Amino acid sequence: MKMTEETKFRRFEVADYLDDLDDVAAYLEIALQESADDPTAVPRALGVIARS
């Protein structure tokens, strides 16, 4: 790749990697654990799960 070429990146989207119910359950479990420190963790996770 040349230094003058412009590189484009795509934003990382967690929903693209939630392939089955086990992935969804694990993601939600982590969000529930994080919710003690971050009250937005569960609503944010539910939004991601809805997009998956």
PyMOL Python script that loads the backbone (N, CA, C, O; Angstrom):
from pymol import cmd

cmd.read_pdbstr("""\
ATOM      1  N   MET A   1       0.844  -1.181   0.000  1.00  0.00           N
ATOM      2  CA  MET A   1       0.000   0.000   0.000  1.00  0.00           C
ATOM      3  C   MET A   1       0.881   1.233   0.000  1.00  0.00           C
ATOM      4  O   MET A   1       1.836   1.332   0.770  1.00  0.00           O
ATOM      5  N   LYS A   2       0.557   2.146  -0.848  1.00  0.00           N
ATOM      6  CA  LYS A   2       1.296   3.398  -0.921  1.00  0.00           C
ATOM      7  C   LYS A   2       0.901   4.309   0.231  1.00  0.00           C
ATOM      8  O   LYS A   2      -0.220   4.242   0.736  1.00  0.00           O
ATOM      9  N   MET A   3       1.813   5.141   0.629  1.00  0.00           N
ATOM     10  CA  MET A   3       1.543   6.088   1.700  1.00  0.00           C
ATOM     11  C   MET A   3       0.528   7.152   1.262  1.00  0.00           C
ATOM     12  O   MET A   3      -0.124   7.771   2.102  1.00  0.00           O
ATOM     13  N   THR A   4       0.401   7.358  -0.027  1.00  0.00           N
ATOM     14  CA  THR A   4      -0.507   8.393  -0.515  1.00  0.00           C
ATOM     15  C   THR A   4      -1.939   7.893  -0.672  1.00  0.00           C
ATOM     16  O   THR A   4      -2.855   8.698  -0.842  1.00  0.00           O
ATOM     17  N   GLU A   5      -2.146   6.586  -0.620  1.00  0.00           N
ATOM     18  CA  GLU A   5      -3.496   6.043  -0.748  1.00  0.00           C
ATOM     19  C   GLU A   5      -4.286   6.315   0.518  1.00  0.00           C
ATOM     20  O   GLU A   5      -3.752   6.278   1.627  1.00  0.00           O
ATOM     21  N   GLU A   6      -5.552   6.584   0.333  1.00  0.00           N
ATOM     22  CA  GLU A   6      -6.419   6.822   1.481  1.00  0.00           C
ATOM     23  C   GLU A   6      -7.022   5.489   1.916  1.00  0.00           C
ATOM     24  O   GLU A   6      -7.632   4.787   1.109  1.00  0.00           O
ATOM     25  N   THR A   7      -6.854   5.146   3.172  1.00  0.00           N
ATOM     26  CA  THR A   7      -7.394   3.910   3.719  1.00  0.00           C
ATOM     27  C   THR A   7      -8.728   4.210   4.386  1.00  0.00           C
ATOM     28  O   THR A   7      -8.842   5.149   5.173  1.00  0.00           O
ATOM     29  N   LYS A   8      -9.719   3.417   4.070  1.00  0.00           N
ATOM     30  CA  LYS A   8     -11.036   3.604   4.673  1.00  0.00           C
ATOM     31  C   LYS A   8     -11.316   2.442   5.609  1.00  0.00           C
ATOM     32  O   LYS A   8     -11.024   1.285   5.307  1.00  0.00           O
ATOM     33  N   PHE A   9     -11.881   2.780   6.731  1.00  0.00           N
ATOM     34  CA  PHE A   9     -12.217   1.786   7.726  1.00  0.00           C
ATOM     35  C   PHE A   9     -13.719   1.793   7.955  1.00  0.00           C
ATOM     36  O   PHE A   9     -14.388   2.817   7.814  1.00  0.00           O
ATOM     37  N   ARG A  10     -14.219   0.640   8.306  1.00  0.00           N
ATOM     38  CA  ARG A  10     -15.621   0.513   8.638  1.00  0.00           C
ATOM     39  C   ARG A  10     -15.747   0.442  10.153  1.00  0.00           C
ATOM     40  O   ARG A  10     -14.945  -0.226  10.805  1.00  0.00           O
ATOM     41  N   ARG A  11     -16.719   1.106  10.711  1.00  0.00           N
ATOM     42  CA  ARG A  11     -16.929   1.099  12.150  1.00  0.00           C
ATOM     43  C   ARG A  11     -17.237  -0.326  12.619  1.00  0.00           C
ATOM     44  O   ARG A  11     -17.997  -1.044  11.970  1.00  0.00           O
ATOM     45  N   PHE A  12     -16.649  -0.729  13.739  1.00  0.00           N
ATOM     46  CA  PHE A  12     -16.887  -2.051  14.307  1.00  0.00           C
ATOM     47  C   PHE A  12     -18.314  -2.125  14.831  1.00  0.00           C
ATOM     48  O   PHE A  12     -18.744  -1.256  15.589  1.00  0.00           O
ATOM     49  N   GLU A  13     -19.042  -3.144  14.436  1.00  0.00           N
ATOM     50  CA  GLU A  13     -20.420  -3.328  14.857  1.00  0.00           C
ATOM     51  C   GLU A  13     -20.554  -4.692  15.523  1.00  0.00           C
ATOM     52  O   GLU A  13     -20.459  -5.729  14.867  1.00  0.00           O
ATOM     53  N   VAL A  14     -20.777  -4.675  16.840  1.00  0.00           N
ATOM     54  CA  VAL A  14     -20.899  -5.918  17.614  1.00  0.00           C
ATOM     55  C   VAL A  14     -22.017  -6.790  17.060  1.00  0.00           C
ATOM     56  O   VAL A  14     -21.891  -8.014  17.033  1.00  0.00           O
ATOM     57  N   ALA A  15     -23.098  -6.178  16.621  1.00  0.00           N
ATOM     58  CA  ALA A  15     -24.255  -6.938  16.130  1.00  0.00           C
ATOM     59  C   ALA A  15     -23.886  -7.873  14.986  1.00  0.00           C
ATOM     60  O   ALA A  15     -24.532  -8.904  14.798  1.00  0.00           O
ATOM     61  N   ASP A  16     -22.862  -7.528  14.224  1.00  0.00           N
ATOM     62  CA  ASP A  16     -22.434  -8.382  13.116  1.00  0.00           C
ATOM     63  C   ASP A  16     -21.828  -9.704  13.597  1.00  0.00           C
ATOM     64  O   ASP A  16     -21.694 -10.643  12.812  1.00  0.00           O
ATOM     65  N   TYR A  17     -21.465  -9.781  14.861  1.00  0.00           N
ATOM     66  CA  TYR A  17     -20.781 -10.962  15.385  1.00  0.00           C
ATOM     67  C   TYR A  17     -21.630 -11.768  16.364  1.00  0.00           C
ATOM     68  O   TYR A  17     -21.155 -12.760  16.916  1.00  0.00           O
ATOM     69  N   LEU A  18     -22.856 -11.365  16.583  1.00  0.00           N
ATOM     70  CA  LEU A  18     -23.769 -12.140  17.422  1.00  0.00           C
ATOM     71  C   LEU A  18     -24.512 -13.105  16.509  1.00  0.00           C
ATOM     72  O   LEU A  18     -25.563 -12.774  15.959  1.00  0.00           O
ATOM     73  N   ASP A  19     -23.956 -14.302  16.354  1.00  0.00           N
ATOM     74  CA  ASP A  19     -24.447 -15.246  15.358  1.00  0.00           C
ATOM     75  C   ASP A  19     -25.551 -16.178  15.846  1.00  0.00           C
ATOM     76  O   ASP A  19     -26.360 -16.649  15.047  1.00  0.00           O
ATOM     77  N   ASP A  20     -25.592 -16.449  17.149  1.00  0.00           N
ATOM     78  CA  ASP A  20     -26.609 -17.370  17.639  1.00  0.00           C
ATOM     79  C   ASP A  20     -27.022 -16.981  19.053  1.00  0.00           C
ATOM     80  O   ASP A  20     -26.495 -16.020  19.615  1.00  0.00           O
ATOM     81  N   LEU A  21     -27.953 -17.719  19.622  1.00  0.00           N
ATOM     82  CA  LEU A  21     -28.467 -17.382  20.953  1.00  0.00           C
ATOM     83  C   LEU A  21     -27.406 -17.468  22.039  1.00  0.00           C
ATOM     84  O   LEU A  21     -27.468 -16.727  23.021  1.00  0.00           O
ATOM     85  N   ASP A  22     -26.440 -18.353  21.880  1.00  0.00           N
ATOM     86  CA  ASP A  22     -25.365 -18.440  22.874  1.00  0.00           C
ATOM     87  C   ASP A  22     -24.533 -17.160  22.892  1.00  0.00           C
ATOM     88  O   ASP A  22     -24.146 -16.684  23.959  1.00  0.00           O
ATOM     89  N   ASP A  23     -24.260 -16.606  21.719  1.00  0.00           N
ATOM     90  CA  ASP A  23     -23.527 -15.341  21.631  1.00  0.00           C
ATOM     91  C   ASP A  23     -24.326 -14.210  22.274  1.00  0.00           C
ATOM     92  O   ASP A  23     -23.780 -13.392  23.015  1.00  0.00           O
ATOM     93  N   VAL A  24     -25.619 -14.176  21.981  1.00  0.00           N
ATOM     94  CA  VAL A  24     -26.493 -13.141  22.532  1.00  0.00           C
ATOM     95  C   VAL A  24     -26.540 -13.257  24.057  1.00  0.00           C
ATOM     96  O   VAL A  24     -26.445 -12.250  24.760  1.00  0.00           O
ATOM     97  N   ALA A  25     -26.684 -14.470  24.563  1.00  0.00           N
ATOM     98  CA  ALA A  25     -26.761 -14.681  26.009  1.00  0.00           C
ATOM     99  C   ALA A  25     -25.461 -14.264  26.694  1.00  0.00           C
ATOM    100  O   ALA A  25     -25.491 -13.641  27.755  1.00  0.00           O
ATOM    101  N   ALA A  26     -24.334 -14.600  26.099  1.00  0.00           N
ATOM    102  CA  ALA A  26     -23.047 -14.228  26.686  1.00  0.00           C
ATOM    103  C   ALA A  26     -22.870 -12.710  26.677  1.00  0.00           C
ATOM    104  O   ALA A  26     -22.384 -12.137  27.652  1.00  0.00           O
ATOM    105  N   TYR A  27     -23.258 -12.065  25.594  1.00  0.00           N
ATOM    106  CA  TYR A  27     -23.142 -10.613  25.492  1.00  0.00           C
ATOM    107  C   TYR A  27     -24.023  -9.927  26.529  1.00  0.00           C
ATOM    108  O   TYR A  27     -23.596  -8.969  27.173  1.00  0.00           O
ATOM    109  N   LEU A  28     -25.245 -10.411  26.693  1.00  0.00           N
ATOM    110  CA  LEU A  28     -26.158  -9.832  27.669  1.00  0.00           C
ATOM    111  C   LEU A  28     -25.661 -10.077  29.090  1.00  0.00           C
ATOM    112  O   LEU A  28     -25.796  -9.207  29.950  1.00  0.00           O
ATOM    113  N   GLU A  29     -25.098 -11.234  29.343  1.00  0.00           N
ATOM    114  CA  GLU A  29     -24.548 -11.528  30.673  1.00  0.00           C
ATOM    115  C   GLU A  29     -23.419 -10.560  31.018  1.00  0.00           C
ATOM    116  O   GLU A  29     -23.346 -10.070  32.145  1.00  0.00           O
ATOM    117  N   ILE A  30     -22.553 -10.286  30.070  1.00  0.00           N
ATOM    118  CA  ILE A  30     -21.470  -9.328  30.292  1.00  0.00           C
ATOM    119  C   ILE A  30     -22.041  -7.938  30.554  1.00  0.00           C
ATOM    120  O   ILE A  30     -21.567  -7.219  31.434  1.00  0.00           O
ATOM    121  N   ALA A  31     -23.061  -7.566  29.786  1.00  0.00           N
ATOM    122  CA  ALA A  31     -23.687  -6.254  29.987  1.00  0.00           C
ATOM    123  C   ALA A  31     -24.297  -6.149  31.378  1.00  0.00           C
ATOM    124  O   ALA A  31     -24.211  -5.102  32.019  1.00  0.00           O
ATOM    125  N   LEU A  32     -24.909  -7.223  31.843  1.00  0.00           N
ATOM    126  CA  LEU A  32     -25.488  -7.218  33.190  1.00  0.00           C
ATOM    127  C   LEU A  32     -24.400  -7.054  34.249  1.00  0.00           C
ATOM    128  O   LEU A  32     -24.598  -6.349  35.238  1.00  0.00           O
ATOM    129  N   GLN A  33     -23.266  -7.695  34.049  1.00  0.00           N
ATOM    130  CA  GLN A  33     -22.154  -7.558  34.997  1.00  0.00           C
ATOM    131  C   GLN A  33     -21.605  -6.134  34.987  1.00  0.00           C
ATOM    132  O   GLN A  33     -21.251  -5.593  36.035  1.00  0.00           O
ATOM    133  N   GLU A  34     -21.536  -5.535  33.814  1.00  0.00           N
ATOM    134  CA  GLU A  34     -21.004  -4.177  33.679  1.00  0.00           C
ATOM    135  C   GLU A  34     -21.976  -3.117  34.183  1.00  0.00           C
ATOM    136  O   GLU A  34     -21.575  -1.985  34.454  1.00  0.00           O
ATOM    137  N   SER A  35     -23.252  -3.478  34.309  1.00  0.00           N
ATOM    138  CA  SER A  35     -24.267  -2.485  34.660  1.00  0.00           C
ATOM    139  C   SER A  35     -24.080  -1.923  36.063  1.00  0.00           C
ATOM    140  O   SER A  35     -24.616  -0.859  36.370  1.00  0.00           O
ATOM    141  N   ALA A  36     -23.336  -2.609  36.917  1.00  0.00           N
ATOM    142  CA  ALA A  36     -23.057  -2.073  38.248  1.00  0.00           C
ATOM    143  C   ALA A  36     -22.231  -0.794  38.141  1.00  0.00           C
ATOM    144  O   ALA A  36     -22.417   0.137  38.924  1.00  0.00           O
ATOM    145  N   ASP A  37     -21.323  -0.751  37.175  1.00  0.00           N
ATOM    146  CA  ASP A  37     -20.478   0.422  36.971  1.00  0.00           C
ATOM    147  C   ASP A  37     -21.019   1.360  35.900  1.00  0.00           C
ATOM    148  O   ASP A  37     -20.738   2.558  35.925  1.00  0.00           O
ATOM    149  N   ASP A  38     -21.790   0.828  34.965  1.00  0.00           N
ATOM    150  CA  ASP A  38     -22.288   1.619  33.833  1.00  0.00           C
ATOM    151  C   ASP A  38     -23.776   1.344  33.641  1.00  0.00           C
ATOM    152  O   ASP A  38     -24.143   0.323  33.060  1.00  0.00           O
ATOM    153  N   PRO A  39     -24.634   2.236  34.117  1.00  0.00           N
ATOM    154  CA  PRO A  39     -26.078   1.983  34.024  1.00  0.00           C
ATOM    155  C   PRO A  39     -26.611   1.957  32.593  1.00  0.00           C
ATOM    156  O   PRO A  39     -27.755   1.557  32.377  1.00  0.00           O
ATOM    157  N   THR A  40     -25.814   2.372  31.615  1.00  0.00           N
ATOM    158  CA  THR A  40     -26.266   2.333  30.222  1.00  0.00           C
ATOM    159  C   THR A  40     -25.897   1.026  29.523  1.00  0.00           C
ATOM    160  O   THR A  40     -26.252   0.830  28.360  1.00  0.00           O
ATOM    161  N   ALA A  41     -25.196   0.135  30.209  1.00  0.00           N
ATOM    162  CA  ALA A  41     -24.702  -1.096  29.576  1.00  0.00           C
ATOM    163  C   ALA A  41     -25.842  -1.985  29.072  1.00  0.00           C
ATOM    164  O   ALA A  41     -25.787  -2.473  27.944  1.00  0.00           O
ATOM    165  N   VAL A  42     -26.867  -2.198  29.890  1.00  0.00           N
ATOM    166  CA  VAL A  42     -27.952  -3.106  29.493  1.00  0.00           C
ATOM    167  C   VAL A  42     -28.794  -2.508  28.361  1.00  0.00           C
ATOM    168  O   VAL A  42     -29.040  -3.200  27.373  1.00  0.00           O
ATOM    169  N   PRO A  43     -29.243  -1.260  28.463  1.00  0.00           N
ATOM    170  CA  PRO A  43     -30.005  -0.718  27.328  1.00  0.00           C
ATOM    171  C   PRO A  43     -29.198  -0.687  26.027  1.00  0.00           C
ATOM    172  O   PRO A  43     -29.744  -0.940  24.953  1.00  0.00           O
ATOM    173  N   ARG A  44     -27.915  -0.382  26.119  1.00  0.00           N
ATOM    174  CA  ARG A  44     -27.062  -0.372  24.931  1.00  0.00           C
ATOM    175  C   ARG A  44     -26.958  -1.783  24.352  1.00  0.00           C
ATOM    176  O   ARG A  44     -27.031  -1.967  23.137  1.00  0.00           O
ATOM    177  N   ALA A  45     -26.787  -2.781  25.229  1.00  0.00           N
ATOM    178  CA  ALA A  45     -26.685  -4.173  24.781  1.00  0.00           C
ATOM    179  C   ALA A  45     -27.993  -4.633  24.135  1.00  0.00           C
ATOM    180  O   ALA A  45     -27.969  -5.357  23.140  1.00  0.00           O
ATOM    181  N   LEU A  46     -29.111  -4.227  24.682  1.00  0.00           N
ATOM    182  CA  LEU A  46     -30.403  -4.619  24.092  1.00  0.00           C
ATOM    183  C   LEU A  46     -30.561  -4.004  22.699  1.00  0.00           C
ATOM    184  O   LEU A  46     -31.131  -4.632  21.807  1.00  0.00           O
ATOM    185  N   GLY A  47     -30.066  -2.798  22.513  1.00  0.00           N
ATOM    186  CA  GLY A  47     -30.099  -2.191  21.187  1.00  0.00           C
ATOM    187  C   GLY A  47     -29.241  -2.949  20.194  1.00  0.00           C
ATOM    188  O   GLY A  47     -29.632  -3.146  19.044  1.00  0.00           O
ATOM    189  N   VAL A  48     -28.061  -3.377  20.647  1.00  0.00           N
ATOM    190  CA  VAL A  48     -27.162  -4.152  19.792  1.00  0.00           C
ATOM    191  C   VAL A  48     -27.816  -5.483  19.434  1.00  0.00           C
ATOM    192  O   VAL A  48     -27.779  -5.916  18.282  1.00  0.00           O
ATOM    193  N   ILE A  49     -28.410  -6.123  20.428  1.00  0.00           N
ATOM    194  CA  ILE A  49     -29.054  -7.418  20.195  1.00  0.00           C
ATOM    195  C   ILE A  49     -30.216  -7.257  19.216  1.00  0.00           C
ATOM    196  O   ILE A  49     -30.430  -8.126  18.371  1.00  0.00           O
ATOM    197  N   ALA A  50     -30.954  -6.180  19.314  1.00  0.00           N
ATOM    198  CA  ALA A  50     -32.076  -5.948  18.389  1.00  0.00           C
ATOM    199  C   ALA A  50     -31.571  -5.784  16.956  1.00  0.00           C
ATOM    200  O   ALA A  50     -32.255  -6.186  16.015  1.00  0.00           O
ATOM    201  N   ARG A  51     -30.386  -5.200  16.777  1.00  0.00           N
ATOM    202  CA  ARG A  51     -29.839  -5.014  15.429  1.00  0.00           C
ATOM    203  C   ARG A  51     -29.208  -6.281  14.871  1.00  0.00           C
ATOM    204  O   ARG A  51     -28.960  -6.370  13.669  1.00  0.00           O
ATOM    205  N   SER A  52     -28.945  -7.267  15.736  1.00  0.00           N
ATOM    206  CA  SER A  52     -28.246  -8.474  15.265  1.00  0.00           C
ATOM    207  C   SER A  52     -29.167  -9.443  14.565  1.00  0.00           C
ATOM    208  O   SER A  52     -28.725 -10.500  14.115  1.00  0.00           O
TER     209      SER A  52
END
""", "prot")
cmd.dss("prot")
cmd.show_as("cartoon", "prot")
cmd.util.cbc("prot")
cmd.orient("prot")
